[in-house]
Amino acid sequence: MTDDPVVLRPPVPIGPAVVALGGGHGLAASLAALRRLTDHLTAVVTVADNGGSSGRIREQYDLLPPGDLRMALAALCGDDDWGQTWARVLQHRFDGDGDLSGHALGNLLIAAVWQRLDDPVGGLDLVAALLRSHGRVLPMSQQPLSLRALVTDEHADRPREVVGQVQVATTPGTVVDVSLVPPHPAACSDAVKAVDEADVVVLGPGSWFSSVIPHLLVPELADALQRTRAARVVLLNLRSATAETERYAPDDLLAVLGRYAPGLRVDVVLADPASVPDRVALTDAADSLGAELVLARLASDDAPDQHDPHRLTSALAALGGRGRMPSWR
């Protein structure tokens, strides 16, 4: 028997309504920048992770994998002592050889709240309230999902099937197709509502086939992304995030996006010039989606494969009032 759900609503937010979709480190990077521009921020997160702490919790308790949701919550913590302390607590991972070894504390916290409330969305809202998060975190679906991909390489006569997000992200070769198991899952209704009411929608960065494309495989969410009046921004990776797209150029990633969402129109494609080997090809690929290509320095000096949050904030801020983009304040 579970307790009655606890419903917590944050104060009325300030700034345009922004929805960021993705998973893992890529989504965390965009959220860390976006939370500095608006308080009206919603993260919509993939729920197909099957590895590590998340995979163990998913298998043992039949819950959504909490890892990517935890990372999004940590990214939305404030820059004050409270926010940074809780961000570190959420991300703390137990070491040693015991049963807790490898588990992230935030994953256990989220799983415990879910078991108490029996309500994934209400549980995430409760944790967000505890953290004083600068936004809301939602799963793209309220049922655990799996990824199925076809992977090809020069040593194989035909593509081979790979199942599981970790396997898709790490299997050598090139992903040529991806689908969800079960197919056509129901979307989280709050996520659909957020996209419908958004002023700006941001896709990427992240592992393209395991963090970005899955949102387009949830029919209700894909429909919302196409019908929303929001300005749509695609934020490209600084490099190939995983083995799955090692042979994909940035323009190839946009072509994949168009293949899985042929009716999706994009307003801005944002990329770091150092990660664009062929500017003409990327400009043409952006144009095919109806988008303007905007180049800005986004990489960290210390870690050129990671987005610098302050540079990303500045680049996103500069988009305000451009084309269909609303001003940030």
Secondary structure as UniProt FT lines:
FT   STRAND          18..22
FT   HELIX           24..34
FT   TURN            35..37
FT   STRAND          41..45
FT   HELIX           52..61
FT   HELIX           67..75
FT   HELIX           81..91
FT   TURN            99..102
FT   HELIX           105..117
FT   HELIX           120..131
FT   STRAND          136..139
FT   STRAND          146..152
FT   TURN            154..155
FT   STRAND          160..163
FT   HELIX           165..170
FT   STRAND          174..181
FT   HELIX           189..196
FT   STRAND          200..203
FT   HELIX           208..212
FT   HELIX           213..217
FT   HELIX           219..227
FT   STRAND          231..235
FT   HELIX           243..245
FT   TURN            246..247
FT   HELIX           250..260
FT   TURN            262..263
FT   STRAND          268..271
FT   HELIX           273..275
FT   HELIX           279..288
FT   TURN            289..290
FT   STRAND          292..295
FT   TURN            304..305
FT   HELIX           309..318
FT   TURN            319..321
FT   TURN            323..324
//
